[in-house]
Every structure is written in C-alpha cells, then in structure tokens.
Amino acid sequence: MLFPMHGAKLQRFDCKSLDASGVFTGYAARFNTADLGRDLILPGAFAESIAQRGASGVRMLFQHDPAEPIGVWLELREDTRGLFVRGRLLSEIARGREVLSLMRAGAIDGLSIGFRTVEGRTSAKTGIRRLSKIDLWEISVVTFPMHPGARVAAFKRDHSLAATIRRAADFVHPSTR
C-alpha cells in the first residue's frame, strides 16, 4: 500500500537493473514540501551536520534499526530539490544482499532520515513544523518513507568484465544465484 501526500504522485523506479555493486543514488529528504508527519525541511537544514559528520559519519541502516547497518554513504549533499545521496549496499553481509534483492525486485525503494531537530518552528495555523537546522544521524532504506518523494532514483551499473559475465549467467540461468 502506498501513502501519497495529497496531490502527490509516486513514481516507481525500475530496480531490476540493480547490479551487484549495490551503488545507488536518490533523495533522502525533499525541501519545501511537508511529509506525512507534517515536517517541512528548509534548504540549508543539513549543511552544518554534513560539514561536521561527512558522508562517512552518517550510518546507512535498514528500516531505522541500529542493529541493521547495510551499507555506506559515499556522498551526501544538498541541492535545490533536497538531500541528495549516493550510497553502496554491502553485498558482503546477509542483510545487504537481501536489501539488494528487494531493490532489484522493486519491493523496496524508500529512503528515510533519522535526525535530531536543532532549529524548527511549528505553525499554530497549519500544524506544519518547518525545520531549518537538522542534526543528521542516519539514513535508512525503508519500505514506507515518511516523505513520498524520498526514494532511490538510480543505480550504477558495474561495467567490468566480471559483472558482464554475471549478468549473462543470470540471464541464461536465473536460478543459479
């Protein structure tokens, strides 16, 4: 079941091309639109946290579970749309392989942030909390993101000879893996 915001259209990403390298990009948060919890993140809200922690200081988790690290963030940056991320799922661990498989099947593509509000103000009129400064701790791959626009957007294809052979073997014998 999908939980779109009023008037929002969910775009499905075809994850079948996800390669074993597990590298993907997307948006972990979107600016200037309220999420399902009535939080609205303003541009610049992540700047200080990213400067202090860097990508390596923010954890990649599965479903916000601190006992389930599944990969590493390679890049975190704000752009005009929101918090852009580039990360790599770790296929060397069981949960990383499972999430990779779920993404390939199109069963999961949501992203969600774990944070502490540093500066924010709630409108008495609308009930929307406008967040201007966020301490970002983790970004999770999730089934249902709080913001419908926080999704995996693209996957890197591994163009090495070994990856090409793996893809060909999967095509000829899909049940061997």
DRENMITI-967016 format. One record per residue: x, y, z of N, C-alpha, C, O, CB in turn; residue in three letters. Coordinates in steps of 0.1 Angstrom, whole numbers, plus 5000, padded with zeros to 4 digits. Glycine has a CB too. Layout:
N
XYZXYZXYZXYZXYZALA
...
//
This chain:
177
500849885000500050005000500950125000501950135007499050005012MET
500550224992501350354991500550454999499350455000501550394977LEU
501350555005500750655012501150795006501950865012501150655027PHE
500550834995500950954989500351074996499351065002500550964974PRO
501151184996500551305001499551354992499451314980501751415003MET
498651444997497551494989498151564977498951654978496751594997HIS
497751514965498151574953499551524948499951554937498251714954GLY
500251444956501551394952501451264944500551184946502451364964ALA
502251254934502251134925503551064929504651114929502151174910LYS
503350934931504550844934505050794921504350754912504250734943LEU
506350804919507050754907507750624911508550624920507950854901GLN
507450524904508150394907509450394898509450424887507250274903ARG
510450344905511750324898511950184895511750094903512950384906PHE
512350154882512550014879513949974884514950014879512549994863ASP
513949894894515149854901515749724896516749674901514849834916CYS
515149664886515649534881517049544876517749444875514749484870LYS
517549664872518849674867519949694877521149714874518949794857SER
519549684890520549704901521649594900521349474900519849694915LEU
522849644899523949554898524549514912524149574922525049614890ASP
525349404912525849354924526749454931526949444943526749234921ALA
527249564924528049664931527249734942527749784951528549764921SER
525949744940525049804950525049954951524550004961525349744963GLY
525650024942525750164943524450224937523950194927526950224935VAL
523850324945522650384941522650534945523450574953521450314947PHE
521750614939521550754943520050774945519250694942522150844931THR
519850884952518450924954518351044963519351114965517650804961GLY
517151064968516951184977516451124990515351064991515951284971TYR
517151155001516751105014515751205021515051165030517951095023ALA
515751325016514751425021514551525009515351545001515351505033ALA
513351585009512951684999512651815006512051815017511751634990ARG
513051925000512852055006511452115002510852084992513952155001PHE
510952195012509852285009508452215007507552275002510152374998ASN
508452085010507152015010506951935023507951865027507051924997THR
505851935029505651865041505551715039505051675029504351915048ALA
506151645048506051495048504751455055503951535059507251435054ASP
504551325056503351265062503251295077502151295083503251115060LEU
504351335083504351375097504251525100504351575111505651325104GLY
504051595088503851745088505151815091505151925097502851775099ARG
506251755088507551825088507951875075507751805065508751735094ASP
508451995074508852065061510252105063510552185072507852185057LEU
511152055055512652085057512952195047512652195036513451955054ILE
513652295053514152405045515452385039516352315045514052535054LEU
515752445028517152435022518152485032517952585039517252515009PRO
519252425033520352455042520252385056521152405064520352605044GLY
519152315058518952255071520052145074520352125086517652185072ALA
520652085064521651985067523052025066523951955069521351865057PHE
523252155061524652205058525652185069526752125067524552345055ALA
525252225081526252215092526552075096527652035099525652295105GLU
525451995097525651855100526551775090527351695094524251785101SER
526251805078527151735067528551785068529451705067526551765053ILE
528751915071530151965072530851905084532051875083530052115074ALA
530151875095530751825107530951665105532051625109529851845119GLN
529951595101530051445100530651395087531351295088528651395102ARG
530351455076530651405063529851285060529151235069532151375063GLY
529951225048529151115045529450995053528550915057529351075030ALA
530750975057531150855064530650865079530650755086532650845064SER
530250975084529750985097528250965099527750975110530151125103GLY
527550945088526150915088525950775084526550725074525351015077VAL
525250695092525050555090523950525080522950595079524750485103ARG
524150415072523150355064522550235071523250135073523750325050MET
521250245074520550145081519450085073519050145063520050195095LEU
518949975078517749915072516549935082516649895093517949765069PHE
515550005077514350035085514550105098513850085108513549905088GLN
515650185099515950265111516450175122516450225134514850355115HIS
516850055120517249965130518849985132519549945123516949815127ASP
519250035144520650045146521449915146522649915145520950125159PRO
520749805147521449675147521549625132522049515130520649575155ALA
521049705123521049665109521749755099521149815090519549645104GLU
523049785101523749855091523849775078524149655079525149895096PRO
523649845067523549765054524549825043524649765033522149765049ILE
525149935046526049995036526750115041526750145053525250025024GLY
527250195031527950315035527450425025527150405014529550295033VAL
527450545031527150665022528450715016529450735024526450775031TRP
528450735003529650784996529550934994530650994993529750714983LEU
528350984994528151124991526851174997525851104995528251164976GLU
526851285004525651355009525851505005526851565008525451335024LEU
524851554999524851704996523451754994522551684989525751724984ARG
523351884997522151954994522152004980523152064976521852065005GLU
521051994973520852074960519552144961518952154972520951974948ASP
519052184950517752264950516552174954515552234958517552324937THR
516652044952515551964954515451904969514451894975515551844945ARG
516651884974516751824988518051764991519051814986515651714989GLY
518051665000519251595004519551484994518951374995519151545018LEU
520551504985520951404975521951314982522751354989521551474962PHE
521751184979522651084985523150984974522450954964521951004996VAL
524350944977524950834969525550734978526350774987526050884958ARG
525050604978525550504987525750374981525450354969524550494998GLY
526350284989526650154984526250044994526650055006528150134981ARG
525349964990524849844998526049744999526749724989523649784992LEU
526249695010527349595012526849455010526149395018527949605026LEU
527249394998526849264995527549155003527249035002526949244980SER
528549205010529349105018528649065031529048965037530749175022GLU
527549135034526749095046525349055041524849095031526649215056ILE
524748965049523548905045522449005043521748995033523048805056ALA
522249095052521149195051521349285039520449325032521049285064ARG
522649315036522949395024522549325011521949385002524449425023GLY
522849195010522349114999520849104998520249114987522948975000ARG
520149095010518749095010518149225005517149214997518249055024GLU
518649335009518149465005518349484990517549534983518749575013VAL
519549444986519849444971518849374963518349414953521349394969LEU
518549254968517549164961516149234961515449234951517449034968SER
515749294973514449364974514449484965513349504958514249404988LEU
515549554963515549664954515449624940514749684932516849754956MET
516149514936516149464923514649424919514249444908517049334921ARG
513949364929512549324926511549434926510449414923512149214936ALA
512049554930511149664931510249664944509249744944510249674919GLY
510649584953509849574966510149684976509349704985510149434972ALA
511249744974511649854984512449954976513349924968512449794996ILE
512150084979512950194972512850324980513250424976512450214958ASP
512350314993512250435001513450475009514250385012511050415010GLY
513650595011514750645020514150735031513150805029515750735011LEU
514750725043514150805054515350845063516250775065513150715062SER
515250965069516251015077516050995092514851005096516551165074ILE
517050975099517050975114517851095118518951115115517650845120GLY
517151185126517851315129517351365143516351315149517551415118PHE
517951475147517551545159517351695154518151745147518651545170ARG
516151745157515851885153516751975162516651975174514351915155THR
517452065155518252165162517452295162517352365172519652185155VAL
516952335150516052455149514852425141514952375130516852575143GLU
513752455147512452435139511352515146511452545158512052285139GLY
510352545138509152615144507952565138507752535126509352765140ARG
506952535147505652485142504652595141504452685150505152375152THR
503952595130502952695127501652665135501152545133502652705112SER
501152755143499952725150498752715141497852645144499752845160ALA
498852785130497752785120497652655112496552595110497852895110LYS
498852605107498852485098499252355105498952245101499752505086THR
499952375116500452255123501752195117502252095121499452145124GLY
502252265107503452215100504652265107504752385110503452265085ILE
505552175109506852215116507852235105508252145097507352095126ARG
508452365105509452405095510852385101511152455111509252555090ARG
511552295096512852255101513952335094514152315082513152105101LEU
514752415101515752495095517152445098518152485091515652645099SER
517352365108518652305112518452165117517652145127519352405122LYS
519052075111518951935115520251865117521251885110518151855104ILE
520351785128521551705131521251565126520451495132521851705147ASP
521851535114521551405107522451295113523651305113521851425092LEU
521751185117522451075123522550955114523650895112521751025136TRP
521450925107521450815098520350835087519450915088521050685106GLU
520550755077519650745066519350605063520250525061520150825052ILE
518050565063517650425062517050395048516350485042516750385073SER
517250275044516450225032515250165039515350085048517250115024VAL
514050215035512750175041511750135031511850165019512250285050VAL
510750065037509550025028508650145026508250175015508849915035THR
508350225037507450335036508150465041508250485053506150315044PHE
508650545032509350665036508250765041507150775037510150735025PRO
508650855051507850955056507451055046506351115045508451025069MET
508451085037508151175026508151095013509051025009509351285025HIS
506951095006506851014994507851034983508050954974505451024988PRO
508451154983509551184973510951144977511851164970509551334971GLY
511051084989512351044994512550894989512150804996512551045010ALA
513250884978513250754971514650734964515350824961512150744960ARG
514950604962516150574954515750614940514650584935516450414955VAL
516750674933516450724920517150654908516650634897516750874919ALA
518350604911519250544900520250454906520650464918519950654892ALA
520650354898521650264902522750264892522650284880521050124903PHE
523950244898525150244890525350104884525250004892526450284898LYS
525550094872525849964866527349934866528150024863525349954851ARG
527749814870529149774870529449724856528849624852529349664881ASP
530349794849530649754836531849674834532449654823530849884827HIS
532349614845533549534845533249404837532049364836534049504859SER
534249334833534049204826533449104835532549034830535449154821LEU
533849104848533249004857531749034859530948934859533949014871ALA
531349154860529949194861529149154849528049104849529749344864ALA
529749174837529049144824528848994824527748944819529849194812THR
529848914828529648764828528648724838527848634835531048704832ILE
528548794850527548754860526148784854525248704856527748834873ARG
525948904847524648934842524248834831523148794830524749084836ARG
525248794823524948704812524548564818523648504814526148684803ALA
525248524829524948394835523548404842522848304841526048364846ALA
523248514848521948534854520848524843519748474846521848664862ASP
521148584832520148584821519848434816518748394814520548674809PHE
520948364814520848224809520348134820519548044817522248174804VAL
520848144832520448054843520048144855520848154865521647964847HIS
518848204855518448294866518348234880518448304890517248354863PRO
518248104881518048034894519347994900519347934911517147914893SER
520548024893521747974899522348064910523248024917522847964888THR
521748174912522248264923521348264935521648334944522448404918ARG
//
